[in-house]
Structures are given as C-alpha cells and as structure tokens.
C-alpha cells in the first residue's frame, strides 16, 4: 500500500487548487480521512475519482448550457407579459 497523499499533492495531480480538493473531501466526492487539520487521500481513491470524472465528462452535458436556459426562460416570460 502506497503512502497517502496530502491535499497539495492531490491538487497537483488533479490540476486544481488545494481549496477545491478540500471541498471534494468535505463533500465526500473524494474519499479521504481527516487527522486534525490534515487530510490524507489514498492514491486508489484519487484514481477512482479521476476515472469517474473522465467518464462523466465524456458523456457530455445532459442539458443545454445554464446561461442559454436562463435566457430562454427570460425571453418567454418577457414575451408573455407583453
């Protein structure tokens, strides 16, 4: 079993900031253990997380972009009130 990663190490692997990794750990999206102020992330958990992210990203969006949906709803509401 390999040594667990720190938040900084996991952030470097994911290409995101440490605060994003902490957010993922707190939410449970990225399984980790907290010891005092420090988080420990198992390499296997990070690999599972990244493979799941790649799979979800390759599926593409399920709906249109949020900005488009908001504009459509706004235009429908403004035309209905005229």
Buried (B, 14 or more C-beta within 10 A) or exposed (E): EEEBBBBEBBBEBBEEEBEBBBEBBEEEEBBBEEEEEEBBBBBEBBEEBEEEBEEEEEEEEEEEEEEEEEEEEEEEEEEEEE
